[in-house]
């Protein structure tokens, strides 16, 4: 297989804030993809940097009484420490405030000028007279001029609209909380409408973008004339001054993606390579990993810049959704706006690497971090399946060593080896969840082999023979050989799984290498058994997720975000206000449930139709003795179609037999989830905050099992 040259980037984190778990959705999936490519033997390099320019940096530096350069240097150290703690390895991590980035900015700017894409205009811009600065887009908030949504930033709205800060209704400066005023200043614009035809063709036909992103760009932007892109800001501004326009500075979004090139150039200088190999070579693939909130810049402005300057266009722009926690936006008050450092204070970073991987797919869907689900998955998939196999088999292998020849195992090793390319294809497409399903199946088969082989029985037999002076030596040798065969097979099946998990769990790989005294260096290691070796003493590789760690992390987050000198208002005030708001309602319904669980963002009818809600009948219901919250239900959808469900309603329905025969609303197309107690193949719909206050949704009289809800 020909070795590929692959340049990979993640969006540059802004130097005005700490890394939080929402950021890690991107950097972890990118790191997994890069590790996979390197394990496959490809020449893959991962470049990133801090995004360091803009008014926000100046303001933060002033508050600390230091220079902007000192401020961004401290942030860079903090960011890199957080990334390293989560096992994220960059080939180079730089800064947009570097001479390399400046050089590329000048080169690309000159090319854009020569292409006739730059126009100068006098424009009116929002100015904060209190802070004495023109306001960057992110320092203005107001009401969206398109949809009327309040508290939106000055460049774009949650509805997807993009606009100028001066278009906002009732704008307010976030720096001084005052109304800004309009002032006139000279600005430079890139007229990307002049390359509209090229962009339309690239978006439609390059194959670089996911289908939903293509549709979004063509529907929202390319169907009309493209707006000129304002790429300059007047002084005072922390950034690079534009050489042919003194007193004006490149806007942060101009030099931010160029920061990829600056970072790669730093690496090239260290290793004696030509950066053109990475940015102008048709044999080099360029892969950007970004969030859906910045796809506009990376799929329209950035390709226009690269094309104008004669650089290669992105091979793929991998766009992902946002992180939600327990089904909701990250919240400081709920303790779910969690900093990377806060997480590390309480939980193993491998938990998050693994859980995010289970949720990663090629689509632009949001990723939800549900702590109960994370706990269940780690405990079942990693501790109960993978690590359990290592801990049990290693103690026997430590006695016998690994055999010189691989024993007959009923085809288990070959079966897993034959999945190599299928698992690799899933990694390549960022469908890590699919890859993990294949890998875990290998684990289930390996554990079943170990259980059926019962090496503890063989060990007892061998111990008895060794203790008996009259025992036949041939019988002792045969027992030893049987035990060694089981150990050799089990350890190799475990190592094979670890090879496949290496991109996701590098710490587990290091622990396995230490145990077995042999490096995992190539994807093809999964097809070659390890033989003729003694192994070390097993050390704990991973423990179950501690509930107290999750609780402590959430509590620390709440405390970090609690105002230092503002007393908390009594909860009853909110409840009283909610009651007052509905006092004229004839039913006297409380507003408290809406306060407890605010309504989610608006969705389209297409989003709703993805959920297949059916009427089902509970035909069996029983307690799950080992579970604190679960009932095991068998749901009939009519005819012979039934589903098994584990529902967290135990406290609300302590006598499950009384549910038999009842009709419920059932989510029929939910992806099945393997739980400790069996497979759960859907979900019954209920309301309420939880515990004893859970209320199943029962259809009205006349509904039949199998009917769809519309």
C-alpha positions as CSV (number, residue, x, y, z in Angstrom):
1,X,0.0,0.0,0.0
2,X,1.4,3.4,-1.0
3,X,2.3,5.7,1.9
4,X,0.1,8.8,2.0
5,X,1.3,12.3,2.8
6,X,-1.3,13.9,5.0
7,X,-1.4,17.3,6.6
8,X,-4.0,17.7,9.4
9,X,-5.2,20.7,11.4
10,X,-7.7,21.5,14.1
11,X,-9.3,24.9,14.5
12,X,-7.0,27.2,16.5
13,X,-8.2,27.7,20.1
14,X,-8.5,31.4,20.9
15,X,-5.9,32.6,23.4
16,X,-8.5,34.4,25.6
17,X,-9.9,31.4,27.3
18,X,-9.1,28.0,28.8
19,X,-9.7,24.7,27.1
20,X,-13.0,23.1,28.1
21,X,-14.6,19.7,27.3
22,X,-16.5,21.3,24.4
23,X,-13.2,22.1,22.7
24,X,-12.0,18.5,23.2
25,X,-14.7,17.1,20.9
26,X,-12.6,18.4,18.1
27,X,-9.1,17.8,19.3
28,X,-9.7,14.3,20.5
29,X,-11.3,13.1,17.3
30,X,-8.5,14.7,15.3
31,X,-5.9,13.1,17.5
32,X,-7.5,9.7,17.1
33,X,-7.5,10.1,13.3
34,X,-3.9,11.2,13.2
35,X,-2.8,8.4,15.4
36,X,-4.6,5.9,13.2
37,X,-2.9,7.3,10.1
38,X,0.5,7.1,11.7
39,X,-0.2,3.5,12.9
40,X,-1.0,2.7,9.2
41,X,2.4,3.9,8.2
42,X,1.3,7.1,6.5
43,X,3.4,10.3,6.6
44,X,0.9,12.3,8.7
45,X,1.6,15.6,10.5
46,X,-0.7,17.4,12.9
47,X,-0.3,21.1,13.1
48,X,-2.1,23.6,15.4
49,X,-1.5,26.9,17.1
50,X,-3.1,29.4,19.4
51,X,-5.2,32.1,17.7
52,X,-3.7,35.1,19.4
53,X,-4.8,38.4,17.8
54,X,-7.7,40.8,18.4
55,X,-9.0,43.4,20.9
56,X,-9.9,40.7,23.5
57,X,-6.3,39.8,24.0
58,X,-5.3,43.5,24.6
59,X,-8.1,43.9,27.2
60,X,-7.1,40.7,29.0
61,X,-3.5,41.6,29.0
62,X,-4.2,45.1,30.4
63,X,-6.3,43.5,33.2
64,X,-3.3,41.5,34.2
65,X,-0.8,44.4,33.8
66,X,1.3,42.6,31.2
67,X,2.0,42.8,27.5
68,X,-0.1,41.0,24.9
69,X,3.0,38.8,24.1
70,X,3.4,37.8,27.8
71,X,-0.3,37.1,28.1
72,X,-0.5,34.8,25.0
73,X,2.7,33.0,26.0
74,X,1.2,32.0,29.4
75,X,-2.1,30.9,27.7
76,X,-0.1,28.8,25.2
77,X,1.7,26.9,28.0
78,X,-1.7,26.3,29.7
79,X,-3.4,25.1,26.5
80,X,-0.5,22.8,25.6
81,X,-0.5,21.3,29.1
82,X,-4.2,20.5,28.9
83,X,-3.9,19.0,25.5
84,X,-0.9,16.8,26.5
85,X,-2.8,15.6,29.6
86,X,-5.5,14.2,27.3
87,X,-3.0,12.5,25.1
88,X,-3.4,14.9,22.2
89,X,0.0,15.0,20.3
90,X,0.7,17.8,17.8
91,X,3.7,17.6,15.5
92,X,3.9,21.4,16.1
93,X,1.9,23.8,18.2
94,X,2.6,27.4,17.3
95,X,1.0,30.8,17.5
96,X,-0.5,33.1,14.9
97,X,1.7,35.9,16.4
98,X,4.8,34.3,14.8
99,X,7.1,35.6,12.0
100,X,6.2,32.5,9.9
101,X,2.5,33.3,10.0
102,X,3.2,37.0,9.2
103,X,5.3,35.9,6.2
104,X,2.4,33.8,4.8
105,X,-0.1,36.6,5.5
106,X,2.0,39.0,3.4
107,X,2.4,36.5,0.6
108,X,-1.3,35.6,0.4
109,X,-2.3,39.3,0.8
110,X,-0.1,40.2,-2.2
111,X,-1.7,37.5,-4.2
112,X,-5.2,38.6,-3.4
113,X,-4.3,42.2,-4.3
114,X,-2.8,41.1,-7.6
115,X,-6.0,39.1,-8.3
116,X,-8.0,42.3,-8.0
117,X,-10.1,41.1,-5.1
118,X,-9.3,43.9,-2.6
119,X,-11.5,47.0,-2.3
120,X,-11.1,50.0,0.1
121,X,-14.1,51.7,1.6
122,X,-15.0,54.1,4.3
123,X,-17.4,52.4,6.6
124,X,-19.3,53.0,9.8
125,X,-18.2,50.8,12.6
126,X,-19.3,50.4,16.2
127,X,-17.0,52.2,18.7
128,X,-17.1,51.9,22.5
129,X,-16.3,55.4,23.8
130,X,-15.9,54.1,27.3
131,X,-13.3,51.4,26.4
132,X,-12.0,53.7,23.7
133,X,-11.8,51.0,20.9
134,X,-13.6,49.9,17.8
135,X,-15.6,46.8,18.6
136,X,-14.7,43.4,17.1
137,X,-17.8,41.4,16.2
138,X,-17.6,39.3,19.3
139,X,-17.7,42.3,21.5
140,X,-21.1,43.4,20.4
141,X,-24.4,41.7,21.3
142,X,-27.9,42.5,20.3
143,X,-31.0,41.2,18.5
144,X,-30.6,39.2,15.3
145,X,-31.9,41.3,12.3
146,X,-33.0,38.1,10.5
147,X,-34.9,36.1,13.1
148,X,-35.3,38.5,16.1
149,X,-33.4,36.2,18.5
150,X,-31.9,38.2,21.4
151,X,-28.4,38.2,22.9
152,X,-26.6,37.3,19.6
153,X,-23.1,38.2,18.7
154,X,-22.2,40.8,16.1
155,X,-21.3,38.5,13.3
156,X,-23.7,35.6,13.3
157,X,-26.8,34.2,15.0
158,X,-27.7,30.8,16.3
159,X,-30.3,30.7,13.5
160,X,-27.4,30.5,10.9
161,X,-27.7,34.1,9.7
162,X,-24.4,36.1,9.1
163,X,-24.4,39.9,9.2
164,X,-22.5,43.0,10.2
165,X,-22.5,44.3,13.8
166,X,-24.1,47.5,12.6
167,X,-27.1,45.4,11.5
168,X,-27.8,44.3,15.0
169,X,-31.0,45.6,16.7
170,X,-30.2,47.4,20.0
171,X,-26.5,46.6,20.1
172,X,-24.6,46.7,23.3
173,X,-20.8,46.6,23.9
174,X,-19.8,43.6,26.0
175,X,-16.7,45.5,27.2
176,X,-18.6,48.3,29.0
177,X,-22.2,47.2,28.8
178,X,-23.0,50.5,27.1
179,X,-24.5,51.4,23.8
180,X,-21.8,51.8,21.2
181,X,-21.7,54.7,18.7
182,X,-21.0,54.7,14.9
183,X,-17.7,56.1,13.7
184,X,-16.2,56.1,10.2
185,X,-13.0,54.3,9.4
186,X,-11.2,53.0,6.3
187,X,-11.6,49.2,5.8
188,X,-10.3,46.7,3.3
189,X,-12.6,44.1,1.8
190,X,-12.0,40.9,-0.1
191,X,-14.6,40.7,-2.9
192,X,-15.1,37.0,-2.9
193,X,-18.2,37.3,-5.1
194,X,-15.6,37.6,-7.9
195,X,-14.7,34.0,-7.3
196,X,-18.3,32.8,-6.8
197,X,-18.2,30.4,-9.8
198,X,-15.0,28.8,-8.5
199,X,-16.4,28.4,-4.9
200,X,-19.7,27.0,-6.2
201,X,-17.9,24.4,-8.2
202,X,-15.5,23.5,-5.4
203,X,-18.3,23.2,-2.8
204,X,-20.4,21.1,-5.2
205,X,-17.9,18.9,-6.8
206,X,-14.7,18.6,-4.8
207,X,-15.9,15.9,-2.4
208,X,-14.3,17.8,0.4
209,X,-17.5,18.5,2.3
210,X,-20.2,16.4,3.9
211,X,-23.5,16.5,2.0
212,X,-25.4,18.4,4.6
213,X,-22.7,21.1,4.6
214,X,-22.9,21.3,0.8
215,X,-26.6,21.8,1.0
216,X,-26.2,24.5,3.8
217,X,-23.7,26.5,1.8
218,X,-25.6,26.4,-1.4
219,X,-28.9,27.3,0.2
220,X,-27.6,29.9,2.6
221,X,-24.8,31.6,0.7
222,X,-24.1,30.5,-2.8
223,X,-27.7,30.9,-4.0
224,X,-27.1,34.7,-3.8
225,X,-24.2,37.1,-4.3
226,X,-21.5,36.6,-1.7
227,X,-20.9,39.6,0.7
228,X,-17.6,41.3,0.6
229,X,-15.4,40.1,3.5
230,X,-14.1,42.8,5.8
231,X,-10.5,41.8,6.5
232,X,-9.1,44.8,8.3
233,X,-9.4,46.6,11.6
234,X,-8.2,50.1,12.4
235,X,-5.7,50.8,15.3
236,X,-5.6,50.2,18.2
237,X,-5.5,46.5,17.4
238,X,-3.2,43.6,18.5
239,X,-2.2,41.9,15.3
240,X,-0.2,42.3,12.1
241,X,-0.2,45.7,10.5
242,X,-1.1,45.5,6.8
243,X,2.1,46.6,4.9
244,X,0.4,48.5,2.1
245,X,-2.2,50.1,4.4
246,X,-0.5,51.7,7.5
247,X,-2.8,52.0,10.5
248,X,-4.9,49.0,9.5
249,X,-4.4,45.5,10.8
250,X,-5.5,42.2,9.4
251,X,-8.7,41.0,11.1
252,X,-8.1,37.9,13.3
253,X,-10.1,35.7,10.9
254,X,-7.7,36.5,8.1
255,X,-4.6,35.3,9.9
256,X,-6.2,32.5,11.9
257,X,-6.3,29.8,9.2
258,X,-2.9,31.1,7.9
259,X,-1.7,30.1,11.3
260,X,-1.9,26.5,10.1
261,X,0.7,27.3,7.5
262,X,2.9,29.2,10.0
263,X,2.8,26.3,12.4
264,X,3.8,23.8,9.7
265,X,6.6,26.1,8.6
266,X,8.0,26.1,12.1
267,X,8.1,22.3,11.9
268,X,9.6,22.3,8.5
269,X,12.4,24.6,9.7
270,X,13.2,22.2,12.5
271,X,13.2,19.1,10.2
272,X,14.8,20.6,7.1
273,X,11.7,20.2,4.9
274,X,10.2,22.5,2.3
275,X,6.7,23.8,3.3
276,X,5.7,23.6,-0.4
277,X,5.7,19.8,0.1
278,X,2.8,20.2,2.4
279,X,0.9,23.1,0.8
280,X,1.6,23.0,-2.9
281,X,2.1,19.3,-3.6
282,X,-0.7,17.5,-5.4
283,X,0.4,14.3,-3.7
284,X,-0.3,15.7,-0.2
285,X,-3.7,15.5,1.3
286,X,-4.9,18.5,3.5
287,X,-7.5,17.7,6.2
288,X,-9.1,20.3,8.4
289,X,-11.1,19.4,11.4
290,X,-13.5,22.2,12.5
291,X,-16.8,22.8,14.3
292,X,-20.0,23.6,12.3
293,X,-20.0,27.2,13.7
294,X,-17.0,28.2,11.6
295,X,-17.6,26.3,8.4
296,X,-18.4,29.6,6.6
297,X,-14.9,30.8,7.0
298,X,-13.2,27.5,6.2
299,X,-15.4,26.6,3.2
300,X,-15.7,29.9,1.4
301,X,-13.1,32.5,2.6
302,X,-10.2,30.0,3.1
303,X,-10.5,28.2,-0.3
304,X,-10.7,31.6,-2.0
305,X,-7.5,32.7,-0.2
306,X,-5.6,29.5,-1.1
307,X,-6.8,29.5,-4.7
308,X,-5.7,33.1,-5.2
309,X,-2.2,32.4,-3.8
310,X,-1.6,29.2,-5.7
311,X,-1.8,26.8,-2.7
312,X,-3.5,23.4,-2.6
313,X,-7.2,23.3,-1.6
314,X,-8.4,21.2,1.3
315,X,-8.9,17.5,0.5
316,X,-11.4,17.2,3.3
317,X,-13.0,19.6,5.7
318,X,-14.3,17.3,8.5
319,X,-17.1,19.3,10.2
320,X,-18.6,18.2,13.5
321,X,-21.4,19.3,15.8
322,X,-21.4,20.8,19.3
323,X,-21.2,19.2,22.7
324,X,-24.2,18.9,24.9
325,X,-24.1,17.6,28.4
326,X,-26.9,15.4,29.6
327,X,-28.9,16.5,26.6
328,X,-28.5,20.3,27.2
329,X,-26.1,23.1,26.3
330,X,-23.1,23.2,28.7
331,X,-24.2,25.3,31.7
332,X,-22.1,27.0,34.4
333,X,-25.0,26.9,36.9
334,X,-25.5,23.2,36.4
335,X,-21.8,22.5,36.7
336,X,-21.6,21.1,33.1
337,X,-19.4,23.9,31.6
338,X,-16.4,21.8,32.6
339,X,-12.8,23.0,32.0
340,X,-10.3,20.5,30.8
341,X,-8.3,21.1,34.0
342,X,-11.3,20.5,36.2
343,X,-12.1,17.2,34.5
344,X,-8.5,16.1,35.0
345,X,-8.7,16.8,38.7
346,X,-11.2,14.1,39.1
347,X,-11.4,11.6,36.2
348,X,-9.1,9.6,33.9
349,X,-8.7,11.3,30.5
350,X,-9.0,7.9,28.8
351,X,-12.7,7.8,29.9
352,X,-13.4,10.9,27.8
353,X,-11.3,9.8,24.9
354,X,-13.2,6.5,24.7
355,X,-16.7,8.0,25.3
356,X,-16.3,10.7,22.7
357,X,-15.0,8.1,20.2
358,X,-18.2,6.0,20.7
359,X,-20.2,9.0,19.7
360,X,-18.1,10.2,16.7
361,X,-19.5,9.7,13.3
362,X,-19.0,11.3,9.8
363,X,-22.2,13.3,10.3
364,X,-22.5,16.9,11.7
365,X,-24.6,15.7,14.6
366,X,-24.1,17.2,18.1
367,X,-22.4,14.9,20.6
368,X,-24.1,14.4,24.0
369,X,-22.1,13.6,27.1
370,X,-24.4,11.8,29.4
371,X,-22.5,10.9,32.6
372,X,-24.5,7.8,33.4
373,X,-24.0,6.5,29.9
374,X,-20.3,7.3,30.1
375,X,-20.0,5.4,33.3
376,X,-22.0,2.4,31.9
377,X,-20.0,2.2,28.7
378,X,-16.6,2.5,30.4
379,X,-17.4,0.0,33.0
380,X,-18.9,-2.5,30.5
381,X,-16.8,-2.0,27.4
382,X,-13.4,-1.3,28.8
383,X,-13.2,-2.5,32.3
384,X,-15.6,-5.5,32.0
385,X,-14.6,-6.5,28.5
386,X,-11.1,-5.5,27.4
387,X,-9.2,-4.9,30.7
388,X,-10.9,-7.8,32.3
389,X,-9.5,-10.1,29.7
390,X,-6.0,-8.8,30.3
391,X,-6.1,-9.0,34.1
392,X,-7.4,-12.6,34.0
393,X,-5.2,-14.0,31.3
394,X,-2.0,-12.3,32.3
395,X,-1.6,-14.1,35.6
396,X,-1.6,-17.5,33.8
397,X,0.7,-16.2,31.0
398,X,3.1,-15.0,33.8
399,X,3.4,-18.6,34.9
400,X,3.7,-20.3,31.5
401,X,5.1,-17.6,29.2
402,X,3.8,-17.4,25.6
403,X,4.2,-20.5,23.5
404,X,6.6,-20.7,20.5
405,X,3.8,-21.5,18.1
406,X,0.3,-20.1,18.0
407,X,-2.2,-22.8,19.2
408,X,-5.4,-23.8,17.5
409,X,-8.1,-21.3,18.7
410,X,-11.1,-22.2,16.5
411,X,-10.3,-19.3,14.1
412,X,-10.6,-16.5,16.7
413,X,-7.3,-14.7,15.9
414,X,-7.9,-15.0,12.2
415,X,-11.4,-13.8,12.5
416,X,-10.3,-10.6,14.3
417,X,-7.4,-10.1,11.9
418,X,-9.8,-10.3,8.9
419,X,-11.7,-7.4,10.4
420,X,-8.6,-5.2,10.1
421,X,-9.5,-3.4,6.9
422,X,-13.2,-3.0,7.9
423,X,-12.1,-1.4,11.2
424,X,-9.5,0.7,9.3
425,X,-12.2,2.0,6.9
426,X,-14.4,3.0,9.8
427,X,-11.5,5.0,11.3
428,X,-10.7,6.6,8.0
429,X,-14.3,7.8,7.7
430,X,-14.3,9.1,11.3
431,X,-17.0,6.5,12.1
432,X,-15.2,5.6,15.4
433,X,-18.5,4.3,16.9
434,X,-18.7,1.7,14.1
435,X,-15.0,0.7,14.6
436,X,-15.6,0.2,18.3
437,X,-18.5,-2.0,17.7
438,X,-16.3,-4.4,15.7
439,X,-13.5,-4.2,18.2
440,X,-15.8,-4.9,21.2
441,X,-17.2,-8.0,19.4
442,X,-13.7,-9.3,19.2
443,X,-13.5,-8.8,23.0
444,X,-16.8,-10.6,23.6
445,X,-15.6,-13.6,21.6
446,X,-12.2,-13.6,23.4
447,X,-13.8,-13.5,26.8
448,X,-16.1,-16.4,25.9
449,X,-13.1,-18.4,24.8
450,X,-11.4,-17.7,28.1
451,X,-14.5,-18.7,30.1
452,X,-15.0,-21.9,28.2
453,X,-11.3,-22.8,28.5
454,X,-11.5,-22.4,32.3
455,X,-7.7,-22.0,32.8
456,X,-8.1,-21.9,36.6
457,X,-9.2,-25.6,36.4
458,X,-6.2,-26.5,34.4
459,X,-4.0,-24.6,36.8
460,X,-5.4,-26.6,39.7
461,X,-4.7,-29.8,37.8
462,X,-1.2,-28.7,37.1
463,X,-0.5,-27.7,40.7
464,X,-1.7,-31.1,41.9
465,X,0.5,-32.9,39.4
466,X,3.5,-30.8,40.4
467,X,2.9,-31.6,44.1
468,X,2.7,-35.3,43.4
469,X,6.1,-36.9,43.2
470,X,4.6,-40.0,41.6
471,X,2.8,-38.1,38.9
472,X,3.6,-38.9,35.3
473,X,5.9,-36.2,33.8
474,X,4.1,-36.5,30.5
475,X,0.9,-35.7,32.2
476,X,2.5,-32.6,33.9
477,X,3.9,-31.5,30.5
478,X,0.5,-31.9,28.9
479,X,-1.3,-29.9,31.6
480,X,1.4,-27.2,31.3
481,X,1.0,-27.1,27.5
482,X,-2.8,-26.8,27.8
483,X,-2.5,-23.9,30.2
484,X,0.2,-22.2,28.1
485,X,-2.1,-22.6,25.0
486,X,-5.0,-20.9,26.7
487,X,-2.7,-18.1,28.0
488,X,-1.0,-17.6,24.6
489,X,-4.4,-17.4,22.8
490,X,-6.0,-15.1,25.4
491,X,-3.1,-12.7,25.7
492,X,-2.8,-12.5,21.9
493,X,-6.5,-11.8,21.5
494,X,-6.2,-9.0,24.0
495,X,-3.1,-7.6,22.3
496,X,-4.9,-7.7,19.0
497,X,-7.8,-5.6,20.5
498,X,-5.3,-3.1,21.9
499,X,-3.7,-2.6,18.5
500,X,-7.2,-1.7,17.2
501,X,-7.8,0.6,20.2
502,X,-4.4,2.3,20.0
503,X,-5.6,5.5,18.3
504,X,-8.3,6.0,20.9
505,X,-6.5,4.7,24.0
506,X,-2.8,5.4,23.8
507,X,-2.3,5.0,27.6
508,X,-3.8,1.5,27.4
509,X,-1.3,0.7,24.6
510,X,1.6,1.9,26.7
511,X,0.5,-0.2,29.6
512,X,0.1,-3.2,27.3
513,X,3.6,-2.7,25.9
514,X,5.0,-2.6,29.4
515,X,3.2,-5.8,30.3
516,X,4.2,-7.7,27.2
517,X,7.7,-6.2,26.8
518,X,6.9,-5.5,23.1
519,X,6.1,-2.3,21.2
520,X,2.9,-1.8,19.2
521,X,4.2,0.1,16.2
522,X,2.0,-0.8,13.2
523,X,-1.6,-1.6,12.3
524,X,-0.4,-4.8,10.9
525,X,0.7,-6.0,14.4
526,X,-3.0,-7.0,14.8
527,X,-2.3,-9.8,12.2
528,X,0.9,-11.2,13.8
529,X,0.7,-13.1,17.1
530,X,3.3,-12.5,19.8
531,X,5.1,-15.7,20.6
532,X,8.0,-17.1,22.7
533,X,8.0,-14.4,25.3
534,X,7.8,-14.1,29.1
535,X,5.6,-11.3,30.3
536,X,5.7,-9.0,33.2
537,X,3.5,-8.7,36.3
538,X,0.1,-7.3,35.6
539,X,-0.6,-3.8,36.9
540,X,-4.1,-2.2,37.0
541,X,-4.8,-0.7,33.6
542,X,-8.1,1.0,34.2
543,X,-10.7,1.1,37.0
544,X,-14.4,1.6,37.0
545,X,-15.6,5.2,36.7
546,X,-16.0,6.6,40.2
547,X,-19.4,8.2,40.7
548,X,-17.9,10.4,43.4
549,X,-15.4,11.7,40.8
550,X,-18.2,12.8,38.5
551,X,-20.1,14.5,41.4
552,X,-16.9,16.2,42.7
553,X,-16.1,17.5,39.2
554,X,-19.6,19.0,38.7
555,X,-19.5,20.5,42.2
556,X,-16.0,22.1,41.5
557,X,-17.4,23.5,38.3
558,X,-20.3,25.1,40.0
559,X,-18.0,26.6,42.6
560,X,-15.7,28.0,39.9
561,X,-18.5,29.7,38.2
562,X,-20.3,31.0,41.4
563,X,-20.1,34.8,41.6
564,X,-17.8,35.7,44.5
565,X,-19.8,38.4,46.0
566,X,-23.3,37.9,44.8
567,X,-25.5,35.9,47.2
568,X,-27.6,33.2,45.6
569,X,-31.3,34.0,45.3
570,X,-33.7,31.6,47.1
571,X,-35.0,28.9,44.7
572,X,-38.5,29.7,45.9
573,X,-38.3,33.2,44.2
574,X,-38.1,31.6,40.8
575,X,-40.9,29.2,41.6
576,X,-43.1,32.1,42.9
577,X,-42.4,34.1,39.8
578,X,-43.3,31.1,37.6
579,X,-46.6,30.7,39.5
580,X,-47.4,34.4,39.2
581,X,-46.8,34.2,35.4
582,X,-49.6,31.7,35.0
583,X,-52.0,32.9,37.7
584,X,-54.7,33.6,35.2
585,X,-54.6,30.1,33.8
586,X,-57.8,28.3,34.8
587,X,-55.8,25.1,35.4
588,X,-53.3,26.8,37.7
589,X,-50.5,24.8,36.0
590,X,-47.1,25.6,37.6
591,X,-44.3,27.0,35.5
592,X,-41.7,25.2,37.6
593,X,-41.1,22.3,35.2
594,X,-40.2,24.7,32.5
595,X,-37.8,26.4,34.8
596,X,-36.2,23.1,35.8
597,X,-35.9,22.0,32.2
598,X,-36.0,24.9,29.7
599,X,-37.2,24.1,26.2
600,X,-34.6,23.0,23.7
601,X,-33.6,24.9,20.6
602,X,-36.1,24.9,17.7
603,X,-35.9,22.0,15.3
604,X,-37.3,21.4,11.8
605,X,-40.0,19.0,10.9
606,X,-37.3,16.9,9.2
607,X,-35.5,16.6,12.5
608,X,-38.7,15.5,14.2
609,X,-39.6,12.9,11.5
610,X,-36.2,11.2,12.1
611,X,-37.6,9.9,15.4
612,X,-40.0,6.9,14.8
613,X,-42.5,7.0,17.7
614,X,-44.8,4.0,17.9
615,X,-47.5,2.7,20.1
616,X,-46.3,-0.4,22.0
617,X,-47.8,-2.8,24.5
618,X,-45.9,-3.9,27.6
619,X,-46.2,-7.7,27.5
620,X,-43.6,-8.5,30.2
621,X,-42.2,-6.4,33.0
622,X,-39.8,-7.4,35.8
623,X,-37.3,-6.1,38.3
624,X,-33.6,-6.1,37.5
625,X,-32.3,-7.2,40.8
626,X,-28.8,-5.8,40.5
627,X,-29.9,-2.5,39.1
628,X,-30.9,0.5,41.2
629,X,-33.1,2.2,38.6
630,X,-34.0,-0.2,35.9
631,X,-37.0,-2.3,35.0
632,X,-36.8,-4.9,32.2
633,X,-39.7,-4.5,29.7
634,X,-40.7,-6.5,26.7
635,X,-42.6,-4.3,24.3
636,X,-44.9,-5.7,21.5
637,X,-45.3,-3.6,18.4
638,X,-47.9,-5.9,17.0
639,X,-47.6,-9.3,15.4
640,X,-44.4,-11.0,16.2
641,X,-42.4,-7.8,16.5
642,X,-41.1,-7.3,20.1
643,X,-38.3,-5.3,21.6
644,X,-36.5,-5.6,24.9
645,X,-36.0,-2.3,26.9
646,X,-34.3,-1.4,30.1
647,X,-36.1,1.6,31.5
648,X,-35.0,3.8,34.4
649,X,-38.5,3.8,36.1
650,X,-38.0,1.4,38.9
651,X,-38.6,3.9,41.7
652,X,-41.8,5.1,40.0
653,X,-43.2,1.7,39.3
654,X,-42.2,-0.6,42.2
655,X,-44.8,-3.2,41.1
656,X,-43.9,-3.8,37.4
657,X,-46.4,-6.6,37.0
658,X,-49.1,-3.9,37.0
659,X,-47.7,-2.4,33.8
660,X,-48.3,-5.6,31.8
661,X,-51.0,-4.9,29.1
662,X,-50.6,-1.1,29.2
663,X,-50.0,0.8,26.0
664,X,-47.0,3.1,25.9
665,X,-45.2,5.5,23.5
666,X,-42.1,3.8,22.2
667,X,-39.0,5.2,20.4
668,X,-38.6,2.4,17.8
669,X,-35.6,3.5,15.8
670,X,-33.2,4.3,18.6
671,X,-29.8,2.5,18.1
672,X,-29.7,-0.5,20.4
673,X,-27.3,-0.2,23.4
674,X,-25.5,-3.0,25.1
675,X,-25.9,-2.7,28.9
676,X,-24.6,-4.7,31.7
677,X,-27.9,-6.6,32.0
678,X,-28.5,-7.1,28.2
679,X,-29.4,-5.3,25.1
680,X,-31.8,-2.3,25.3
681,X,-33.6,-1.9,21.9
682,X,-35.4,1.3,22.3
683,X,-36.9,3.7,24.8
684,X,-40.3,4.2,26.4
685,X,-41.4,7.9,26.6
686,X,-41.9,9.4,30.0
687,X,-41.9,12.8,31.7
688,X,-40.8,14.0,35.1
689,X,-37.5,14.9,36.8
690,X,-36.6,11.3,37.8
691,X,-36.7,8.9,40.7
692,X,-40.3,8.3,41.9
693,X,-41.4,11.3,39.9
694,X,-41.5,9.6,36.5
695,X,-44.7,9.3,34.5
696,X,-45.0,7.0,31.5
697,X,-46.9,8.4,28.5
698,X,-50.0,6.3,27.8
699,X,-51.8,6.6,24.4
700,X,-55.5,7.3,24.4
701,X,-58.2,4.7,23.9
702,X,-58.3,3.3,20.4
703,X,-54.6,3.3,19.8
704,X,-53.1,0.0,18.6
705,X,-49.6,-1.5,18.9
706,X,-47.5,-0.5,15.9
707,X,-49.3,2.7,15.1
708,X,-46.9,5.6,14.4
709,X,-47.3,8.9,16.2
710,X,-47.5,12.0,14.0
